[in-house]
Amino acid sequence: MAEVVPAAVGGYPAGMGSPPRRATYADVLAAPEHKVAEVVDGVLHLSPRPASPHARAASRLGSDLEGPFDRGRGGPGGWILLDEPELHLGDDIVVPDLAGWRRARMPSIPAQAYFTLAPDWICEVLSPSTRKLDRGAKLGVYARAGVEHAWLVDPLEHTVEVLRRQDARWLILGAWSDDARVRLEPFDAIELALGELWADVDLTPVAPTEGRAG
């Protein structure tokens, strides 16, 4: 599971009897390198790096979208797409698996370590260790920041959910699974073959490995 770490000066967990404080960017910078560090609603969350089904789905999806929408090859272009960008959205610091900005809003990538402009689309690839955070508090962060669309990809259940922000809440447009061929907002200019997101992944259980999300 993702660790929820009470913050303290210097990024170390608070000791017994120490009152918790709101986590900051200093806590993210002090986090172990093998963890993904995020601050959501003032709480520091440390998650393990993703396991192979997660990495495969994220890589395949990014590859499918990058040509038509980022480079404009076989599609309309008009987007900047990035893997695992660090987003500073108010006091929250989050790292979606994929994110996209319409070029009308972000014509070029700023030369800085993180982004303060909320993306137009995010995708979270769910792992057992991050599912609760991704489906819960992080969706609240994205809604407050004005993200238009969110995709939730589950490589173990072979599902994709598509959400569109309506005011400050999320409207579920639909869920698709297995080998469906679909056109999904906001990238419905092309057809996606969902089966390719989980192709070639052996889901036979193996012993857990330190630093992997499962």
C-alpha positions, -999 to +999 in steps of 0.1 A: +000+000+000+010+036-004+025+049+028+008+079+045+036+097+062+031+124+089+053+152+080+080+168+101+107+193+097+133+180+072+108+155+056+112+128+084+081+112+099+069+129+131+077+110+163+053+098+189+035+127+205+046+152+178+017+171+162+014+165+125+019+195+102+009+200+065+035+184+042+054+207+018+076+204-013+106+200+011+091+166+022+088+155-015+125+164-021+135+145+011+116+114+001+135+082-008+145+080-045+127+047-050+094+061-040+069+083-058+062+112-033+030+132-035+013+157-012-025+155-012-046+176+012-015+183+033-005+146+037+027+131+023+020+099+004+049+076-006+041+050-032+064+022-047+075+024-083+050+006-106+052-031-114+053-044-150+015-045-158+012-009-148+043+001-167+032-018-198-002-002-199+011+033-194+038+029-220+015+015-246-012+041-240+014+069-242+027+055-274-007+052-290-016+088-282+018+105-288+020+103-325-015+114-335-020+141-308+015+153-298+033+150-331+003+153-353+012+121-372-020+104-383-041+126-361-051+162-354-021+172-331-028+201-308-015+185-276+016+182-254+017+148-237+041+138-209+048+108-188+047+112-150+050+150-148+052+166-114+022+189-109+020+216-083-017+225-081-021+249-052-007+232-021-011+197-037+018+180-054+007+150-076+023+128-103-002+113-127+010+085-149+002+105-181-009+141-186-018+162-216-021+200-222-038+215-252-012+236-271-036+265-271-030+267-233+006+255-231+024+261-265+057+249-252+072+230-222+085+254-195+121+248-184+114+239-148+112+209-126+074+209-122+042+223-137+019+248-121-005+249-150-031+222-146-033+198-175-064+193-196-063+155-193-047+131-169-045+093-168-039+073-137-029+036-141-042+019-110-020-004-089-032-022-057-010+001-037-023+033-053-059+025-063-075+042-032-055+074-036-059+076-074-097+070-073-103+092-043-083+122-031-063+127-063-094+130-084-106+157-060-073+175-066-077+173-103-113+185-102-104+215-081-076+224-104-099+224-135-086+193-153-112+185-180-109+148-184-095+119-164-089+083-174-085+055-149-068+024-164-067-009-145-042-032-161-052-061-137-089-059-143-084-049-180-107-018-177-106+018-187-130+044-172-134+079-187-145+109-166-153+144-176-154+173-151-187+189-147-184+220-125-164+207-095-175+170-099-167+141-122-192+127-146-185+091-156-188+089-194-184+051-195-162+021-188-147-003-213-128-036-208-108-064-223-103-062-261-128-034-268-120-010-297-131+025-285-130+062-292-125+080-259-128+117-250-108+139-255-089+117-279-118+103-298-103+113-332-086+079-332-097+044-323-078+026-295-075-011-291-076-017-254-063-052-256-029-038-266-026-021-232-023-055-214-008-076-242+022-098-234+018-095-196+019-127-176-003-122-145+008-154-128+014-143-091+050-140-080+066-132-047+065-095-039+096-075-046+107-045-026+100-012-044+073-025-068+036-016-066+022-049-078 
